[in-house]
C-alpha cells in the first residue's frame, strides 16, 4: 500500500513538474483533452438539465394518468385531424359513468377551457386561460397555492362565481399577488371573486396547462357561462398506484365504448391518451442529442490523446538516464510502467478539470439566461474523470512500455 501511494505521489509530482517546466507544450497538448471534456460535459449537463425540466413538465400532466379526448395526442405527418374533429365531445355524464364503472381508476376530473380578457379596475390582461374543472382535478394535478386557498366542495357543488388565478395574472392586475385574494376580477361582464393565487410555475416546454396565465373556476360555474361542448372538453383519469397505465387505458377504452354504445365493428370515436408515452418519447430524443454530443467531443478527445502521448514520448526520452538508474537500483518493469501510466492519467485529469471548470462557469452564465437551471450531476463529473483516466492510460501505454523495457546500462549512458 505504501509503495502504491509512493508511486502515485511521485507520478503526480512529475506531472506537475512537466507543467511547470514546459508550460506552453503541455498546455497545447492538453488543450484537446480540455475541449473534449468541455464538449462532452457541456452537452451532457445541458441535455440532462433540459430533460429534467421537460420530464418535470410532463409530470405536471398527472402521474399514471389517461386523457380521454376526441383528439389523439400522437401527432405525426399523416395526422387525420378531419376525422377527429367530427368526433363527439366528452361530457360530464361520461366522466361520472367512468367513476362508477372503473375498477382501476383512483380519480377522475372533467376539464374545459376558454380564452378571455380579464380586468381589474383599469388594468386589463389579454389571453387569459379560463379553466373549468371538477372536484378531483387538484388531486390529479399539482396545484400549489401561494396566497389564499383552493376552491372548496361547496363552491364546486353550487357553481359559485369564485376562482383562483395564476401568479402572473395576479402580478399584472394587482401588482402584489397578495392583494388579489378577496378581490373581484371581470371578464365578458361577468365577475369572479378571487379566493387564491397559484404559486409561480414558470415556462413549460411541453405546452399543457399555463397556470401562471390562468383563471380556474368550478366546472358547474363554467358551464353556466359557456357551452362545455365547444370548450375543448376532455376527461382526466388517474389510475390506482399499483395499476399499469396500459391496463387502465384498456379498461377505459372498454367503458367508453359501452357508454357510446359502439358495436364490435365500430371504430372508436374517442382517444385514450397515455401521458407516459410523452416521457418515453422525450428519453429517446435526448438520447439522440447526447449521442451527437459524444460524436463531436470524441474528435477533440482523440486529438488530445495524441497530444498526451507526444508529451509522454518526450518525457521518456528526457528521463532515459533516470529510468536506467532506477532499474539499476532494482526498480521492476511494472513499477516503471505504473509510474508513467499514472503520470499520463494525471495529465489528462488536469486537462479534464480545466474543462470541468469551464463548464461550471458556462452553466452559471446560461442559468441566468435560459428558463431552466443548468445542473452538473455528480455522475457526469465521475464520468468525466473516468474518461480522463482511461484516456491517460491509453495515451501513455506505448511510451510507458518503452520505458519499462529499457536496458539499464544503455539507458544510464544515454545523454
C-alpha positions as CSV (number, residue, x, y, z in Angstrom):
1,X,0.0,0.0,0.0
2,X,2.8,2.4,0.9
3,X,4.6,1.5,-2.3
4,X,1.5,2.3,-4.4
5,X,1.0,5.6,-2.5
6,X,4.6,6.5,-3.2
7,X,4.2,5.7,-6.9
8,X,1.1,7.9,-7.0
9,X,2.8,10.8,-5.3
10,X,5.9,10.6,-7.5
11,X,3.8,10.4,-10.6
12,X,1.7,13.4,-9.5
13,X,4.8,15.4,-8.7
14,X,6.4,14.6,-12.1
15,X,3.2,15.6,-13.9
16,X,3.2,19.0,-12.1
17,X,6.9,19.4,-12.9
18,X,6.1,18.8,-16.6
19,X,3.5,21.5,-16.4
20,X,5.9,24.0,-14.7
21,X,8.9,23.2,-17.0
22,X,7.1,23.0,-20.3
23,X,4.1,25.2,-19.8
24,X,3.3,26.0,-23.5
25,X,4.0,22.5,-24.8
26,X,1.9,20.9,-22.1
27,X,-0.9,23.4,-22.4
28,X,-1.2,22.9,-26.2
29,X,-1.1,19.1,-25.8
30,X,-3.8,19.1,-23.0
31,X,-5.9,21.6,-24.9
32,X,-7.6,18.8,-26.9
33,X,-8.5,17.0,-23.6
34,X,-9.9,20.2,-22.1
35,X,-12.0,20.9,-25.2
36,X,-13.2,17.3,-25.4
37,X,-14.3,17.2,-21.8
38,X,-15.8,20.7,-22.1
39,X,-17.9,19.5,-25.1
40,X,-18.9,16.2,-23.5
41,X,-19.8,17.6,-20.1
42,X,-21.3,20.8,-21.5
43,X,-23.6,18.8,-23.8
44,X,-24.5,16.1,-21.2
45,X,-25.1,18.7,-18.4
46,X,-27.3,20.9,-20.7
47,X,-29.2,17.9,-22.1
48,X,-29.7,16.4,-18.7
49,X,-30.9,19.7,-17.2
50,X,-33.3,20.2,-20.1
51,X,-34.6,16.7,-19.9
52,X,-35.2,17.1,-16.1
53,X,-37.2,20.3,-16.9
54,X,-39.2,18.6,-19.7
55,X,-39.9,15.4,-17.6
56,X,-41.0,17.7,-14.7
57,X,-43.4,19.5,-17.1
58,X,-44.7,16.1,-18.3
59,X,-45.3,15.0,-14.7
60,X,-47.4,18.1,-14.2
61,X,-50.0,16.4,-16.5
62,X,-50.5,13.8,-13.8
63,X,-48.9,10.6,-12.7
64,X,-50.3,7.4,-14.3
65,X,-53.0,9.5,-16.0
66,X,-55.1,8.8,-19.1
67,X,-56.6,11.8,-21.0
68,X,-59.9,10.8,-22.8
69,X,-60.4,13.2,-25.6
70,X,-61.8,13.3,-29.1
71,X,-58.2,14.2,-30.3
72,X,-55.4,11.7,-30.4
73,X,-52.2,13.2,-28.9
74,X,-49.8,11.1,-31.1
75,X,-49.5,13.6,-34.0
76,X,-47.3,12.8,-37.0
77,X,-47.2,13.7,-40.7
78,X,-50.3,11.7,-41.5
79,X,-52.5,13.0,-38.6
80,X,-56.1,12.6,-39.7
81,X,-57.4,15.8,-37.9
82,X,-60.6,15.9,-40.1
83,X,-61.6,12.5,-38.7
84,X,-61.0,13.5,-35.0
85,X,-62.7,16.9,-35.5
86,X,-66.0,15.1,-36.3
87,X,-66.0,13.0,-33.1
88,X,-68.5,13.9,-30.4
89,X,-67.1,15.9,-27.4
90,X,-66.5,14.5,-24.0
91,X,-69.3,15.1,-21.4
92,X,-69.5,15.3,-17.6
93,X,-72.0,12.4,-17.7
94,X,-69.4,10.2,-19.2
95,X,-66.9,11.1,-16.5
96,X,-69.5,10.2,-13.8
97,X,-70.2,6.9,-15.6
98,X,-66.4,6.1,-15.7
99,X,-66.2,7.0,-12.0
100,X,-68.9,4.5,-11.2
101,X,-67.8,1.6,-13.5
102,X,-64.0,1.7,-13.4
103,X,-62.2,-0.7,-11.1
104,X,-58.7,0.6,-11.8
105,X,-59.3,4.4,-11.6
106,X,-58.5,6.3,-8.4
107,X,-59.5,9.8,-9.5
108,X,-61.2,11.4,-12.5
109,X,-61.9,15.0,-13.5
110,X,-63.6,17.0,-16.2
111,X,-61.7,19.8,-17.9
112,X,-62.9,22.6,-20.2
113,X,-61.2,25.8,-21.2
114,X,-61.6,29.1,-23.0
115,X,-59.7,32.3,-23.5
116,X,-60.8,35.6,-22.0
117,X,-59.8,39.2,-21.4
118,X,-59.5,39.7,-17.7
119,X,-59.7,43.0,-15.9
120,X,-59.5,44.7,-12.5
121,X,-60.4,48.4,-12.4
122,X,-58.3,50.0,-15.1
123,X,-55.9,47.0,-15.5
124,X,-56.7,44.7,-18.5
125,X,-55.0,41.5,-19.3
126,X,-55.5,39.7,-22.6
127,X,-55.2,36.0,-23.5
128,X,-56.0,34.6,-20.0
129,X,-56.9,30.9,-19.9
130,X,-60.1,30.2,-18.0
131,X,-60.2,26.6,-16.9
132,X,-63.4,24.8,-15.7
133,X,-62.6,21.8,-13.6
134,X,-64.4,19.3,-11.5
135,X,-63.7,18.3,-7.9
136,X,-60.8,15.9,-8.2
137,X,-58.7,18.0,-10.6
138,X,-56.3,19.2,-7.9
139,X,-55.7,15.6,-6.8
140,X,-54.6,14.6,-10.3
141,X,-52.7,17.8,-10.9
142,X,-50.3,19.6,-8.6
143,X,-51.8,22.9,-7.7
144,X,-49.7,24.8,-5.2
145,X,-51.5,27.8,-3.7
146,X,-49.2,30.7,-2.8
147,X,-51.8,33.0,-1.3
148,X,-55.4,32.3,-0.2
149,X,-56.9,28.8,-0.7
150,X,-58.1,26.4,-3.4
151,X,-61.8,26.0,-4.3
152,X,-63.8,24.2,-1.7
153,X,-66.5,21.5,-2.0
154,X,-69.4,23.9,-1.6
155,X,-68.2,26.1,-4.5
156,X,-67.9,23.0,-6.8
157,X,-71.4,21.8,-5.9
158,X,-73.1,25.2,-6.1
159,X,-71.1,26.6,-9.0
160,X,-70.3,29.8,-7.2
161,X,-68.5,32.6,-9.2
162,X,-65.2,32.1,-7.3
163,X,-61.9,31.1,-8.7
164,X,-58.1,31.0,-8.3
165,X,-55.7,32.9,-10.6
166,X,-52.2,32.4,-11.8
167,X,-49.2,34.2,-10.3
168,X,-48.6,36.2,-13.5
169,X,-52.3,37.3,-13.7
170,X,-52.2,38.4,-10.0
171,X,-48.9,40.3,-10.6
172,X,-50.1,42.2,-13.7
173,X,-53.6,43.0,-12.4
174,X,-52.8,43.8,-8.8
175,X,-49.0,44.5,-8.7
176,X,-48.7,42.5,-5.4
177,X,-50.2,38.9,-5.7
178,X,-51.2,39.0,-2.0
179,X,-53.6,41.8,-2.7
180,X,-55.6,39.6,-5.2
181,X,-57.3,37.4,-2.6
182,X,-60.9,38.6,-2.0
183,X,-61.0,40.9,-5.0
184,X,-63.3,40.6,-8.0
185,X,-62.0,40.3,-11.5
186,X,-64.1,40.8,-14.6
187,X,-64.4,39.1,-18.0
188,X,-67.3,39.4,-20.5
189,X,-69.2,41.5,-18.0
190,X,-69.0,38.5,-15.5
191,X,-67.4,38.9,-12.1
192,X,-65.4,36.2,-10.3
193,X,-64.2,36.5,-6.7
194,X,-60.5,35.5,-6.3
195,X,-60.1,33.1,-3.4
196,X,-56.5,32.0,-4.1
197,X,-53.3,32.7,-6.1
198,X,-51.4,29.8,-7.7
199,X,-47.7,29.6,-6.9
200,X,-45.5,30.7,-9.8
201,X,-44.9,27.8,-12.2
202,X,-42.5,29.2,-14.9
203,X,-42.4,28.4,-18.6
204,X,-43.4,24.9,-19.7
205,X,-41.6,23.3,-22.6
206,X,-44.3,20.8,-23.4
207,X,-47.4,23.1,-23.6
208,X,-50.2,21.8,-21.4
209,X,-51.6,24.0,-18.6
210,X,-50.4,27.5,-18.4
211,X,-51.2,28.1,-14.7
212,X,-49.3,31.4,-14.5
213,X,-51.7,32.9,-17.1
214,X,-55.0,31.3,-15.9
215,X,-58.2,31.6,-14.0
216,X,-59.5,28.3,-12.6
217,X,-63.2,28.0,-11.7
218,X,-65.5,25.1,-11.0
219,X,-66.9,23.1,-13.9
220,X,-70.5,23.9,-12.8
221,X,-69.9,27.7,-12.9
222,X,-68.0,27.4,-16.3
223,X,-71.0,25.5,-17.8
224,X,-73.3,28.3,-16.7
225,X,-71.4,30.8,-18.8
226,X,-70.1,28.7,-21.8
227,X,-71.2,25.7,-23.7
228,X,-68.9,22.9,-22.5
229,X,-69.2,21.0,-25.8
230,X,-67.4,23.9,-27.6
231,X,-64.8,24.4,-24.9
232,X,-62.2,21.7,-25.7
233,X,-63.6,19.2,-23.1
234,X,-61.7,16.2,-22.0
235,X,-61.7,13.7,-19.1
236,X,-58.6,13.1,-16.9
237,X,-58.5,9.7,-15.3
238,X,-55.7,8.7,-12.8
239,X,-55.1,5.1,-12.1
240,X,-54.6,3.5,-8.7
241,X,-50.9,3.3,-7.5
242,X,-50.4,-0.4,-8.4
243,X,-52.1,-0.2,-11.7
244,X,-50.2,0.0,-15.0
245,X,-51.3,2.8,-17.3
246,X,-51.7,0.3,-20.2
247,X,-54.3,-1.7,-18.1
248,X,-56.1,1.5,-17.2
249,X,-56.1,2.6,-20.8
250,X,-57.6,-0.7,-22.0
251,X,-60.3,-0.6,-19.3
252,X,-61.3,3.0,-20.1
253,X,-61.5,2.1,-23.8
254,X,-64.0,-0.7,-23.0
255,X,-66.0,1.6,-20.7
256,X,-66.1,4.4,-23.3
257,X,-67.3,2.0,-26.0
258,X,-70.0,0.9,-23.6
259,X,-71.1,4.4,-22.9
260,X,-71.3,5.3,-26.5
261,X,-72.9,2.0,-27.5
262,X,-70.3,1.1,-30.1
263,X,-70.7,-2.3,-31.7
264,X,-67.6,-4.6,-32.1
265,X,-67.2,-3.5,-35.7
266,X,-67.5,0.2,-34.9
267,X,-64.3,2.3,-34.8
268,X,-63.6,4.2,-31.6
269,X,-64.9,7.8,-31.7
270,X,-62.6,8.9,-28.8
271,X,-59.0,8.5,-27.9
272,X,-57.5,7.3,-24.6
273,X,-54.1,9.1,-24.5
274,X,-51.4,7.8,-22.1
275,X,-49.3,10.7,-20.7
276,X,-46.5,8.2,-20.1
277,X,-45.8,7.9,-23.9
278,X,-44.5,11.5,-23.8
279,X,-41.9,10.6,-21.2
280,X,-40.6,7.7,-23.4
281,X,-40.5,9.9,-26.5
282,X,-38.5,12.6,-24.6
283,X,-36.0,10.0,-23.4
284,X,-35.4,8.7,-27.0
285,X,-35.0,12.3,-28.3
286,X,-32.5,13.4,-25.7
287,X,-30.6,10.1,-26.1
288,X,-30.0,11.0,-29.8
289,X,-28.9,14.5,-28.8
290,X,-26.4,13.1,-26.3
291,X,-25.0,10.8,-28.9
292,X,-24.4,13.8,-31.2
293,X,-22.5,15.5,-28.4
294,X,-20.3,12.4,-27.9
295,X,-19.5,12.3,-31.6
296,X,-18.4,16.0,-31.6
297,X,-16.4,15.7,-28.4
298,X,-14.8,12.4,-29.5
299,X,-12.8,14.1,-32.2
300,X,-11.3,16.5,-29.6
301,X,-10.5,13.7,-27.2
302,X,-8.7,11.8,-30.0
303,X,-6.6,14.9,-30.7
304,X,-6.0,15.3,-27.0
305,X,-4.9,11.7,-26.6
306,X,-2.3,12.1,-29.3
307,X,-1.1,15.3,-27.6
308,X,-0.7,13.5,-24.2
309,X,1.1,10.6,-26.0
310,X,3.5,13.1,-27.5
311,X,4.2,14.5,-24.1
312,X,4.9,11.1,-22.7
313,X,7.3,10.1,-25.6
314,X,9.3,13.3,-25.0
315,X,9.2,12.7,-21.2
316,X,10.6,9.2,-21.6
317,X,13.4,10.4,-23.8
318,X,14.3,13.2,-21.4
319,X,14.3,10.8,-18.4
320,X,16.1,7.9,-20.0
321,X,19.2,8.1,-17.7
322,X,16.9,8.4,-14.7
323,X,15.0,5.3,-15.8
324,X,18.2,3.4,-16.2
325,X,19.4,4.5,-12.8
326,X,16.1,3.3,-11.2
327,X,16.3,-0.1,-12.9
328,X,19.9,-0.5,-11.9
329,X,18.9,0.1,-8.3
330,X,16.3,-2.6,-8.5
331,X,13.1,-1.0,-9.8
332,X,10.9,-3.5,-11.6
333,X,9.4,-3.1,-15.0
334,X,5.9,-3.0,-13.5
335,X,7.0,-0.1,-11.3
336,X,8.3,2.0,-14.2
337,X,5.3,1.1,-16.3
338,X,2.9,2.1,-13.5
339,X,4.7,5.4,-12.8
340,X,4.4,6.6,-16.4
341,X,0.8,5.4,-16.8
342,X,-0.3,7.2,-13.7
343,X,1.6,10.3,-14.8
344,X,-0.2,10.2,-18.1
345,X,-3.5,9.8,-16.4
346,X,-2.8,12.7,-14.1
347,X,-2.0,14.9,-17.1
348,X,-5.4,14.0,-18.6
349,X,-7.1,14.6,-15.3
350,X,-5.6,18.1,-15.1
351,X,-6.9,18.8,-18.6
352,X,-10.3,17.4,-17.7
353,X,-10.5,19.5,-14.5
354,X,-9.9,22.6,-16.6
355,X,-12.7,21.6,-18.9
356,X,-15.0,21.0,-15.9
357,X,-14.2,24.4,-14.6
358,X,-15.1,26.0,-17.9
359,X,-18.4,24.1,-18.0
360,X,-19.2,25.3,-14.4
361,X,-18.6,28.9,-15.5
362,X,-20.7,28.4,-18.6
363,X,-23.5,26.8,-16.6
364,X,-23.7,29.8,-14.2
365,X,-23.9,32.1,-17.2
366,X,-26.5,30.0,-19.1
367,X,-28.7,29.5,-15.9
368,X,-29.3,33.3,-15.8
369,X,-30.3,33.3,-19.5
370,X,-32.2,30.0,-20.0
371,X,-35.7,29.4,-18.4
372,X,-34.2,26.4,-16.6
373,X,-31.1,25.9,-14.4
374,X,-28.0,24.1,-15.7
375,X,-27.1,21.4,-13.2
376,X,-23.9,19.2,-13.4
377,X,-24.9,15.9,-11.9
378,X,-22.3,14.0,-9.8
379,X,-22.5,11.0,-12.2
380,X,-21.5,13.3,-15.1
381,X,-18.4,14.5,-13.1
382,X,-17.5,10.9,-12.3
383,X,-17.9,10.1,-16.0
384,X,-15.6,12.9,-17.0
385,X,-12.8,11.9,-14.6
386,X,-13.2,8.2,-15.7
387,X,-12.8,9.3,-19.3
388,X,-9.6,11.2,-18.4
389,X,-8.1,8.3,-16.5
390,X,-8.9,5.8,-19.3
391,X,-7.7,8.2,-22.0
392,X,-4.5,8.8,-20.0
393,X,-3.7,5.1,-19.7
394,X,-4.4,4.6,-23.4
395,X,-2.2,7.6,-24.4
396,X,0.6,6.5,-22.1
397,X,0.7,2.8,-22.6
398,X,3.2,2.8,-25.5
399,X,5.7,5.3,-24.0
400,X,5.4,3.6,-20.6
401,X,6.1,0.2,-22.2
402,X,9.2,1.6,-23.9
403,X,10.4,3.0,-20.6
404,X,9.8,-0.3,-18.8
405,X,11.7,-2.4,-21.4
406,X,14.8,-0.2,-21.4
407,X,18.2,-1.8,-20.7
408,X,19.5,-0.1,-17.6
409,X,23.2,0.0,-18.8
410,X,22.2,1.6,-22.2
411,X,19.8,4.0,-20.5
412,X,22.3,5.3,-18.0
413,X,24.8,6.1,-20.8
414,X,22.2,8.0,-22.8
415,X,22.6,11.7,-22.6
